[in-house]
């Protein structure tokens, strides 16, 4: 047999009624391997951890462990679909739907879909026991032929019970179930319940594989390993430490680098604009005052040169004593000039003190000062006024 085969098919036992997942349940499992053309290569019994290495491992679940239900699906995104499915199948289960795994087997054109429901812990246990291999899960009731009469039943010995039979029943393209009955009652039950069903009396493994291989291959890409049991989600969960978050960390680093690059580009643009403004101000400065020589701070030097020209012509400058007192005189209004008991000029600001007996409408005085372009401030009995910048 080649070291690596195309497909390995495995028949799985039923989930134990207690729900206790024991590794001993997965010993002596019937398996079969095929090549790319579907030609059988090997059949036998082995433990799940010793299965042959294959390109794809197909786990066939016991029909009694999978409930197939056809329901109308709501129009929601795939990200919101999984929690919605639990509410949809709640009325069809005796168990807690939150402990069930729900997969979409087939979407119908009328908006309905066939859902497969199985115990989540059991499926997770099976996948974990199988190790890191490419795995698909299929319900056994869909891996048997679909009869023209509408119903097919496969009867085989029930593993571990010599006097009982396992009946795998397919009632439609995406419908079926499984039950266990005593051998003495199986024939009567089939005759009374299934009528003209096509019946296959399947032998004991490993001689019964052709039927199951043909049925599994006919299902195409159907796989119950969906949502959190999908290969991508399982592989991500199994990565240790940083590897699990590698893509998220990489995206964060890329976003950070783009942000830093954007900040630097923005800073470079602003720096270039600032340099252009400084060059233009220096040009204007030298154009109007060529005797300045070296331009260090164009705005400051421009103000100094304008002030010097104003002084040369005997004109008051905004903020000078003459300018401030002239504006103050206009703003006094009804306040008599002899009401001013003290006036000082420091740092382009008039410090004014009015007599305590002076009758001053403070709000009106502020408005008149503001109208003349002065900024008033009343601090500790003094009025401080300066030109609005």
C-alpha positions in Angstrom: 0.0 0.0 0.0 1.3 3.5 -0.8 2.5 5.5 2.2 -0.1 8.2 1.5 -3.6 7.4 0.2 -6.2 9.7 -1.3 -9.1 9.0 1.1 -9.6 7.1 4.3 -13.2 6.2 5.4 -14.0 5.4 9.0 -17.3 4.1 10.6 -17.7 5.6 14.0 -19.6 4.1 17.0 -22.6 5.7 18.5 -22.2 8.3 21.2 -22.5 6.7 24.7 -25.8 7.4 26.4 -23.9 8.7 29.5 -22.2 11.3 27.3 -18.8 10.2 28.8 -16.2 10.4 26.0 -13.7 7.6 26.5 -10.7 6.9 24.2 -11.6 3.1 24.4 -14.7 3.8 22.4 -12.4 4.6 19.4 -10.5 1.4 19.3 -10.9 -1.3 16.6 -12.8 1.1 14.2 -13.6 -0.3 10.7 -11.8 1.7 8.0 -11.2 1.6 4.2 -8.8 3.5 2.0 -9.0 4.4 -1.7 -6.8 6.0 -4.3 -7.7 9.1 -6.3 -9.8 7.1 -8.7 -11.8 5.6 -5.8 -10.2 2.1 -6.2 -10.1 0.4 -2.8 -6.6 -0.1 -1.4 -7.0 -1.5 2.0 -9.7 -2.3 4.7 -9.3 -3.3 8.3 -9.8 -2.4 11.9 -7.7 0.1 13.8 -7.6 2.7 16.6 -8.5 6.3 15.5 -5.0 7.5 16.3 -3.4 4.8 14.1 -5.5 5.5 10.9 -3.5 5.4 7.7 -2.1 8.8 6.5 -4.5 10.1 3.8 -5.2 13.3 1.9 -8.7 13.3 3.4 -10.2 11.4 6.3 -14.0 10.9 6.1 -15.7 10.1 9.5 -19.1 8.5 9.0 -21.2 9.3 12.1 -23.7 6.7 13.4 -27.2 7.7 12.1 -28.6 7.7 15.6 -26.3 10.6 16.6 -27.4 13.0 13.8 -30.9 14.6 13.6 -31.7 15.9 10.1 -34.3 18.8 10.1 -35.6 20.9 7.3 -36.4 24.5 8.3 -36.8 28.0 6.8 -33.6 30.0 7.3 -33.8 33.7 8.1 -32.0 36.2 5.9 -29.0 36.9 8.2 -25.2 37.1 7.6 -23.1 34.1 8.2 -21.5 35.7 11.2 -25.0 35.9 12.9 -26.3 32.6 11.6 -24.8 30.2 14.2 -26.6 31.7 17.3 -29.9 32.0 15.2 -29.8 28.3 14.4 -29.9 27.3 18.0 -33.2 29.1 18.4 -34.6 27.5 15.2 -34.1 23.9 16.2 -35.1 24.3 19.9 -38.6 22.9 19.4 -37.1 19.8 17.7 -34.8 18.8 20.5 -35.1 17.3 23.9 -31.6 18.3 24.8 -30.2 21.8 25.3 -29.7 23.3 21.8 -26.7 25.3 23.2 -24.9 21.9 23.7 -25.6 20.9 20.1 -23.6 21.4 17.0 -25.8 22.5 14.1 -24.5 22.3 10.5 -26.1 23.2 7.2 -26.3 20.2 5.0 -28.1 21.7 2.0 -29.8 24.9 1.1 -33.0 24.6 -0.9 -34.2 27.0 -3.6 -37.4 27.9 -1.6 -35.3 29.3 1.3 -35.5 26.2 3.4 -32.3 24.3 4.5 -31.6 20.8 5.8 -29.8 21.1 9.1 -27.8 18.4 10.8 -27.8 18.4 14.7 -25.4 16.4 16.8 -23.8 16.6 20.3 -21.1 19.2 20.1 -18.9 17.7 22.8 -19.0 14.3 21.0 -18.0 15.7 17.6 -15.2 17.8 19.2 -13.9 14.7 21.0 -13.9 12.7 17.7 -12.0 15.5 15.9 -9.5 15.9 18.7 -8.9 12.1 18.9 -8.2 12.1 15.1 -5.3 14.4 15.4 -4.2 17.0 12.9 -5.5 15.7 9.6 -7.9 16.9 6.9 -11.2 15.6 8.1 -14.8 15.6 6.9 -17.9 14.4 8.9 -20.9 12.8 7.2 -24.2 11.3 8.7 -24.5 7.6 7.9 -28.1 7.9 6.8 -27.0 10.0 3.8 -24.2 7.6 2.8 -26.6 4.8 1.6 -28.3 4.7 -1.8 -31.4 6.7 -2.4 -34.1 4.2 -3.7 -36.6 5.0 -6.4 -39.3 3.9 -4.0 -38.2 6.8 -1.7 -36.9 4.8 1.3 -33.7 2.7 1.8 -32.8 0.8 4.9 -29.5 -0.9 5.6 -29.6 -3.7 8.3 -26.3 -4.7 10.0 -25.3 -6.3 13.2 -25.2 -3.8 16.1 -21.6 -3.6 17.4 -21.3 -5.0 20.9 -24.8 -6.6 20.9 -25.1 -10.0 19.2 -28.9 -10.1 19.3 -29.6 -6.6 18.0 -29.6 -4.9 14.6 -28.7 -1.4 13.6 -31.0 0.1 11.0 -29.8 3.0 9.0 -32.7 4.5 7.1 -32.7 7.1 4.2 -36.1 8.6 3.4 -35.1 11.3 1.0 -32.2 13.1 -0.7 -31.4 14.9 2.6 -33.5 13.0 5.1 -33.0 9.9 7.2 -32.4 8.4 10.7 -31.1 5.4 12.6 -32.5 3.0 15.2 -31.5 -0.1 17.0 -33.9 -3.1 17.2 -33.7 -6.7 18.3 -33.0 -9.1 15.4 -36.3 -10.9 16.0 -38.3 -7.7 15.5 -36.3 -5.9 12.8 -38.0 -7.6 9.8 -41.5 -7.0 11.2 -40.8 -3.4 12.0 -39.4 -2.8 8.5 -42.5 -4.4 6.9 -45.0 -2.5 9.0 -43.3 0.9 9.0 -41.3 1.1 5.8 -43.4 -1.0 3.5 -41.8 -1.2 0.1 -38.4 0.1 1.2 -35.3 -1.1 -0.5 -33.4 -3.2 2.0 -29.7 -4.0 2.2 -28.5 -6.7 4.5 -25.0 -5.4 5.2 -22.4 -7.9 6.4 -19.9 -7.4 9.2 -16.8 -5.2 8.6 -14.6 -5.1 6.8 -16.7 -6.7 4.0 -19.4 -4.0 3.9 -17.4 -1.0 2.5 -18.5 -0.7 -1.1 -21.9 0.6 -0.2 -20.6 3.2 2.3 -17.8 4.5 0.0 -20.1 4.9 -2.9 -22.7 6.8 -0.8 -20.1 9.1 0.9 -18.5 10.0 -2.5 -22.0 10.8 -3.9 -22.5 13.5 -1.2 -19.9 15.8 -2.8 -18.7 18.6 -0.5 -21.2 18.0 2.3 -19.4 18.4 5.6 -20.7 18.7 9.2 -17.4 20.4 10.3 -18.7 23.9 10.2 -18.5 27.1 12.3 -16.3 26.4 15.3 -15.5 22.9 14.1 -14.4 24.1 10.7 -10.7 23.3 9.8 -9.7 27.0 9.9 -11.2 27.5 13.4 -9.7 24.3 14.8 -6.3 25.1 13.4 -6.4 28.6 14.9 -7.5 27.3 18.3 -4.6 24.8 18.3 -1.9 27.3 17.7 0.0 28.1 20.9 0.8 31.6 22.2 1.5 34.3 19.7 0.9 32.2 16.6 -2.9 32.2 17.3 -2.9 36.0 17.0 -0.3 36.3 14.3 -2.6 37.7 11.7 -4.3 40.1 14.1 -0.8 41.3 15.3 0.4 41.6 11.8 -2.6 43.8 10.8 -2.1 45.9 13.9 1.6 46.4 13.0 0.7 47.3 9.4 -1.9 49.8 10.6 0.6 51.3 13.1 3.2 51.7 10.4 0.7 53.3 8.0 -0.3 55.7 10.8 3.3 56.6 11.5 4.0 57.1 7.8 0.8 59.3 7.5 1.9 61.5 10.4 5.4 61.9 8.9 4.0 62.8 5.5 1.6 65.3 7.1 4.4 66.8 9.1 6.6 67.1 6.0 3.7 68.9 4.1 3.2 71.3 7.0 6.9 71.9 7.4 7.2 72.7 3.6 4.2 75.1 3.8 5.8 76.8 6.8 9.1 77.2 5.0 7.3 78.7 2.0 5.4 81.1 4.2 8.7 82.2 6.0 10.4 82.6 2.6 7.5 84.8 1.4 7.5 86.9 4.5 11.2 87.4 4.2 10.8 88.4 0.6 8.1 91.0 1.5 10.3 92.2 4.4 13.3 92.8 2.2 11.2 94.3 -0.6 9.8 97.0 1.6 12.7 97.4 4.0 15.8 96.5 2.1 18.2 98.1 4.7 17.3 95.5 7.3 19.9 93.1 6.0 19.5 89.6 7.6 15.9 88.6 8.3 15.7 86.6 11.5 12.0 86.9 12.4 10.1 88.6 9.6 6.8 89.5 11.5 8.7 91.0 14.5 11.1 92.9 12.3 8.2 94.2 10.1 6.4 95.5 13.2 9.6 97.2 14.4 10.2 98.9 11.0 6.6 100.1 10.8 6.8 101.5 14.3 10.0 103.3 13.5 8.4 104.9 10.4 5.4 106.0 12.5 7.7 107.6 15.1 9.7 109.3 12.4 6.5 110.9 11.1 5.3 111.8 14.6 2.3 109.4 14.4 1.2 107.5 17.5 1.5 103.7 17.4 -1.3 101.4 18.6 -0.6 100.7 22.3 1.6 103.8 22.8 0.7 106.2 25.7 -0.7 108.9 23.4 -2.9 106.3 21.5 -4.2 104.8 24.8 -5.0 108.1 26.4 -6.8 109.3 23.3 -9.0 106.2 23.2 -9.6 106.5 26.9 -10.8 110.1 26.6 -13.3 109.0 24.0 -14.5 106.1 26.2 -15.0 108.2 29.4 -18.4 109.5 28.2 -20.3 110.9 31.2 -17.4 110.2 33.6 -15.7 113.5 34.4 -11.9 113.5 33.8 -11.3 114.7 37.4 -12.7 111.3 38.5 -9.4 109.8 37.5 -7.1 110.0 40.6 -4.2 108.0 39.2 -2.9 106.9 35.8 0.2 104.9 34.9 1.6 103.5 31.7 3.5 100.2 31.8 4.1 97.5 29.2 1.6 98.9 26.7 -1.1 99.0 29.4 -2.8 102.0 31.2 -3.3 101.5 34.9 -6.2 103.8 35.9 -7.7 104.4 39.3 -11.0 106.2 39.7 -12.2 108.1 42.8 -14.3 106.1 45.2 -17.0 108.9 45.0 -17.2 108.7 41.2 -20.5 107.3 39.9 -19.5 104.8 37.2 -21.8 102.5 35.3 -19.4 99.6 35.0 -21.1 97.7 32.2 -21.6 100.9 30.1 -17.9 101.9 30.7 -16.8 98.4 29.5 -18.9 98.8 26.4 -17.4 102.2 25.5 -13.9 100.9 26.1 -14.6 98.0 23.9 -16.0 100.2 21.2 -12.7 102.1 21.0 -10.7 99.0 20.5 -9.5 98.6 24.1 -9.6 95.5 26.3 -10.7 96.5 29.8 -10.0 94.5 33.0 -10.9 95.6 36.5 -8.5 94.3 39.1 -8.3 95.4 42.8 -9.9 98.8 42.2 -7.9 99.6 39.1 -8.8 99.5 35.5 -6.2 97.9 33.2 -6.8 98.8 29.5 -4.7 97.9 26.4 -5.2 97.8 22.7 -7.0 94.7 21.4 -4.5 92.5 19.6 
